[in-house]
Amino acid sequence: MDITTPSRSFGAYHLSVDTLRSLEAKGYRSPTDVQHEAIPLALEGKDLVVQSRTGTGKTAAFGVPIIEKTDLDQVGVQAVVLTPTRELAIQVSKEITELGLGRGVKVETIYGGDSMERQLEGIRAGAHVIVGTPGRVLDHLRRRTLDFGGVKTLVLDEADRMLDMGFAVEMGQIMDYVPEERHTMLFSATVPIGIRGLIYHYMAEPEWVLLSEDQIYVKEVEHVYCLTTRFQKEATLYKLIEYENPASSMIFCNTREETRKVATFLGNKGLAVAMLSSDLPQKKREKVMGRFRNGEIRHLVTTDVASRGIDIEDLSHVFIFSSPDSPEQYIHRAGRTGRVGKTGRAISLLSAMDLMNFNRLVKRYHVEVKEIAVPTDEDVLSRKAQRVVESLVEAGRRLSLEDLAELGPVARQVAEHELHDRIVAALLKEVLAKKAAVEDDPDEAEEQALPPRRRYDSGGGRGRGGDGGRRDGGRGGRRGGRRR
């Protein structure tokens, strides 16, 4: 498993005291498998091809070597990390910034949709590390606002996704601006043919670290499927959500129209849901993600393109509403939960037309799946009632002695009244409405065309929490930029 192993220690890599303190401050006690394999090789300056499942701690696997090898006395950019999306760029930049805090390493994030002037300020302030998406990075290079002449380390993060999104040409063009003598690391969940082309063009005798060659899916995720009709999918999804009661979930659809339809259906049922689409402005996108991470929104309906690069550590569930086109897509969707050793649950909703394709998807990587039944209305009501009772029992235990003395007689009178069921039901309705009512953000509601809330959740945990335009085309790449 890609979880921390107590017998391992970051101290074994002879890291600086400042970096060790930064790792400790982030709660990193011992390295994961990918960190244990990659960090020593990277510190030696070896080119690396790392195939590792999602959620295994790979950012620190290349972030720590970058921090350690940064020369604080040298002016200019020394390391570049390319990512497929703006969200991933932001997350990677944040991680490397925190890892390099002790040493004083400066990191700048560059992506489309953000202020060019803000990015220029960070570059001029002496950024040592650039983390960005290929399109905006190439834009800076062509404008001569960014100089990669002093770059020593280049990282291609989630390289398979960059190819899927059509960034092969941009990646090849960026190579023309990077010195041939450099340290190159490529991280990818899968290594399709296109990735091997990048390796042969731009890397020199790389070391291969294959931690997920036979099983690239996250082992800590339980993979299940639920059979339903095509016309009952929305209703089945709603029942599953109410029955499972996820702390937070992502719901994957194949098209923007389908995403809107599902989000609207769940919103009409009163769930705290939002829709994430690729055409959403960056500020709105960040606002939605902020509300999702802090628990105001528990369910996020999205497509693969819109969700690329989003990493939620505590995501408990993934619902796959529409069957994906490829095994890799399925792996990436399911891999959003069960991050860094945590457990998760991936539930696929399948109609009869989806079965053949689903079997093909899971057999490709030997994913173990099992079937679950659609919850009945009685099952759902029973689960909801159980959550309410547990919540009230906990509240009763916290009740002060003074309140108990004052309200106890009233409670006993209610219990003895002939209409006690109706009285308790009326009290529950009022209490639950006050407890869980969440006003919609007017701007966001208008942007997503979701209806106002009409029902209140009865309990459950609170979840925590780009250049996303191209999907196909641009497969070419260029020779050149090869090291030595």
N, C-alpha and C positions, 0 to 999 in steps of 0.2 A: 504494500500500500504506500501511497505517497503521503505519509504522515510523518511528523517529527519522531525521531528515534532517540530516546534518552541517552543511549551510549555514545551518540555523536556529539561533537562540540564544534562551534564556529572557531574556537580558539586553536583548533588543530590546523587551521589554514594560515596561521601566522598573520592575522589581520591586525591593523592598527588599533590602538586602544580606543580612538574616537569612533571607528566603525563598529567595534564590539559594543560600545556603549549605546550607539544608535540602534543596533540590533536588539539589545536588551530592552531599550525604551519602547520598542515596538512589540515586545513580548515574544520575540523569536529566541527560544531557548536552545533549540538544536535544529540542524538542517533537515529539510525534507529530502527525499530521494534525488530529485532533480538538482537541488542545491548541492547535495553531497557529491554528485557525479560531475557537475559542470563547473563549480567554483574553482577547484584546484587546477583543472585543465585551462580554464580561462585566465587564471592568474599567471600561468606559464606562457600565455600568449598564443595558444593553439587555436586555430580555426575550429569552430564547432557546428555540427548539425545535431540539434536536440529535438527528438520526437518525444513529446510528453503530453499527457492528458491535460485537459483544462482543470483549473483549480488546484494546481500542485505546487504553487509558490515559485513559478519560473521567473517572475520579475526580479526577485532578489537574486536568482541564479545568475543573471547577467548584470544586475544593478550593483551588487557588491564588488565584483571585479572592476566595473567602471569607476566606482568611487575610489577604490584602492589605487588604481593606475592613473588617476587624475593628478597632474602636476600643477599645484596651485600657483606656482611662480610663472607659468607659461600663459601668455595672453592668447585668447581665441578659443574656438570650439575644438574640443579634443575627442568627443564621443557623440555619436548620432544613433538614435533609436527610431526606426520607422515602424509605424503601426497602421492598421487598416482604417481606423475610425478616430474621430475626435474624442469620443468618450474614453476609448482605450488610451489615447495619448495623454489625456488628463490624469487618468488613474496611474499610468506608468510614471508620469512626471512627478506626481505626488509621492509615490513610493520611493523613487530615487532621491527626491529632495529630502525626505525624512531619513533615508539611509545615509545621506551625505551631510546631514546637519552638523554633526560633530566636526567634520573636516573642513566645513565651509565651502562645499562644492555647490556651484550655482547652476540651476537647471531652468531652461526656458521651454515652454510648450508652444508649438506652432501648428495651427490647424485652420481650415477654412471656416468662415462664419464668425471669426474672432477679429478684433481690431488689429489691423496691420501695424498701427502706431504703437500699440501696447507691446506687440511682439518685438518691434524694433528697439524699444526702450530696454527690454530684457536682454536682447543681443548686445546692444551697446554697453550695457552695464557689466559685461564680461562673463557671459554664460559659458560654462565649461562643457555642458551637456545640452544637446538639442533633442527633444522628443517631439515627433510630429508626424503628420500624415503626408504621403508622397506628393499630393497636388500642391499644397501650400508650401512645403519645403522647396519643391522645384521652382515655384513662383519666386521665392526669395532668392534662390541661387541665380535665376535669370536676371533678376533686378540688381544683382550684385550687392544686396543688403545682407547676404550671408556668405561666409567664406569657409569652405571645408578643407582648405589647404593644409591645416594642421591636425586633421582628424586622424586619430590612431585606432579607434574602435568603432565598428559599424555593427549594429544589431538589427536584424529583420525579425520583428516580433509578429507571431501569428501569420507567417508567410503564406500558408495555404489560403487564408481569408483574403489577403492582399491580391492573390492571383484570381480568386473567385470574383472579386470586385473590379477586376480589369486594370490593376495598377502595374502590370508587368512592364509596359513601356516606360512609365514614369520612373519605376525603380531602376531600369536600365540607364535612363538618362541621368539620374542622380549619381550613378556610379562614375560617370565621366568627370564629376566634380570632386570625387574622393580620391586621395592618393592610392596608387597601386599597392604600396607597402602599407598594409593595415592589418588589423586583427578583426576578423569577421565572424559573427555568430548568428546562426539562423535557428529560430525556435518555431515549431509547428506541431499541431496535434496529429496531422496526417502528412505523408510525404508522397503526394501524387507525382505524375510524370513532370508536370510543370515545375514543381519544386526542384526536381533533380536537374532540370535545365539551369535554374539559378545557381545551384551548387557547382556544376561543372564550369559555368561561365565566370563566376565571381569569387570562388574560394580555392585555396591551395591546400591539397592533401588534408582535408578536415578530419577531425576525430568525430566519430558517430556515437551519440549517446541515445540509445533506443530503449526508453523506459516503457513504451506503450506499443511496441511493434505487434504483439499478438492480441492485446486487449486495450484499445485506446479509450474505451468508455470509463467513466468514473465508477469504481467498484462500490463506493459508498451510496450509490443511487439505486433505489429499487425501481425496476422498470415493469410497468403493468399496462394493460390495455382494457378498454371497456367497449363492448359491442353495442351499437345503437343504430337507428336509422338516420339517413342523411337529414331528414326533416325534423328529427328530434334532437339534433346535436346540441343546440343552444340550451334546451331544457335539461338535457343530460348533464351538460357542463355545470349548469347552475346547481343541480342536485349534488353533483360530486363536490363542488366547492362548499356547499352547506354541510355536507356529510363529513368531508375531510377537515374542514375548518382550518385551512393553512394560515400560518402566521403571515406569509406573503407568497405570492405566486406570479409567474409569468405565463401568459397564454399565447401560444404561437399560432398565427394564421398565415396563409400563403399570399394573400393579396390585401391591398389597402382597403378595398371595399368590404371584404370579409371581416377585417379587423374592426371597421366602424360598425358593422352589423352586430358583431358579438359584443362589443363594448356597450352599444346602445341597449341591447337586450339585458345585459347584466346590470347596467345602470338603472333600467326600468324596474329591476327587481330590488333595487336599493343597495346594491353592493358598492363599496368604496373602490371604484374602478376608474382607470384612465386609459386612453389610447395613445400609443406612440407611433407616429408615422414618419417616414423619411423626409417629407416636405414640411415638417414642423420647424419653425424658426428656432435657432439655437437657444435663445433666451427662454422660450417656452419649453423647449426640450429639457433644459437644465432645471427649470422650475418643476416640471412633471417628475423628473428623476429625484429632485430634492424631497418632494412630498412622498414619493414612493419609499425612499430610504428612511425617512423619519416616521413612517407608519400612517400618515394621513390617508394614503392610498395603499390598499392591501393587494390589489390585483392590477397587473399591467398587461394590456392586450397589445400585441406587437407583431411585426413581421421580422424575418431574419435580417433584412437590410437595416431596418430601423433600430434593431437591438444590438447590432454588431459593436463589440467593445464594451458593452455594459457588464459590469461585474458586481454582483450583489452577494456578499459573503454569507448572509443568513437567509437566503432564499430557500424556503422549505419545500415548495412544490413547483413543478413545471407541468402545464397542461398543453398537450399537442393537439390542437383542435383540428388542424388540417395535416394530412400526411405529407411529409417533405419529399422532395424529388430525389435526394441522394442519401446514402448511408452517412456521409460526412455531416450533412445538415442535421440528421437525427442526433448524431453524437454531440454536435455543438449545442443543440437545443436542450437535450437532456443534461448536458454538462454544466448548465447554469446553476443547478442545485448540487448539493453534496460537495461544496468547495472546501479544499484544504482539510480533508479528514472528516468534515461534518457529514451527516446523513441527509438524504433527500429522497424525493419521490417524483418520478416522471410518469404521467398518465396520458396515454394516447386514446383519443376517441375515434373509433373506427366504424365505418359503415361497411356493408358487404363489398362495396366497390374498392374499399381501401385495403382489404385483407391481403391480397396477393402482393401489393407493393410493400406493405408493412413487413411481411415475412421476408421479403428480399432485403429490406433495410437492416433488420436485426440479425439476419444470418451472416451478413457480410463481416461483421465484427464479433460474431458469436455472443451477442447480447442475450442474457437470460431474462425471459419475460414470462409473466403469468397473467391470466385473465381475472378480472373482477366484475361483479355484477353491477348493473345500474341500481343505485339505492332506491328503495321504494319511498313513497311519501311518508309512510309510517316510520321508516328507518330515519329519514331526515328529521322529522318532528321529534323523535325520541332523542336523537343526538343533540338537537338544539335545546330541548328541555333539560337534558342532563347538564349541559354547559351552564344554563341559567341557574340551576339548583346548586351546582358547585360554586358558582360565583357568589350566590347568596349565602351559602354556608361559610365561605371564607369571610364575607362581610360581617356575618353574625359573630364569628370568632373574634373579630377585631372590635366589636362593639364595646364601648366603655361600660363599667358597672353603673355609672350614673344614668346613662341612656337606657340601659336594661331595666333599671328600677323604674324609670319614668314610662317607658313604652311597653314593658312586659305585660302589664294588665290589659292594655289595648290589644296586644297581640292575642292574648288568651280569649278576649271577648270576640275577636274576629274568628278565631278557630272554632268557637262554640256557636257562632251565628248560623242560621239555616242557609244563608246565601254566602257562606265563606268562600266558595269557589269563585264566585263573581267578584267579591271584594278583593281577593288576592289577585285575580286576573287584572282588575282595574289598576291596582297598585303597581303591578309588574309593568303594565303598558306605560304608565307614567314614568316610572323609574328608568326603564330601559330607553325610552325616548330621550330623556334628559342626559343619560349616560353616553349614548352613542351617536347622537345627532351631530353631523358634521356639515357645515355650510359649504356649498360648492364655491369655488373661486369663480367669480363671474367671467373674468377674461378667459380662463382656461375652459370653462364650460362652453363659451362661445366658440373658442378655437376648435374644440373637439366635437361640438354638436351633441354632447351627452345631456340627458335629461336630469332634472333635479332629483335628489334623493326622495324616495317615497316610503322607505322602510328602514328599520334600524337593525344592525347586527346585534345578536344577543350575547356575544362574547367572543373569545378567541384572542390570540396574541396579536401584538402589533408588529408588523414586519419592519425590517430595516432595509432599510436598505441594509456626419463626418464628411469626413469626405465620404459620405455614404451614397454617392450618386451612382457610380458605375457598378454593374453586376457582371456583365459579360464583355467580350471584345478586348482589344488591347493585349493580346496574348504574346505579342512578338518578343519584346526584350531585345537587347543588343549585345553583341560580343564586345569585349573591351572592358576596361576597368578591372581587368583580372590582376590579382596580386602576383607579383614577381613573374 
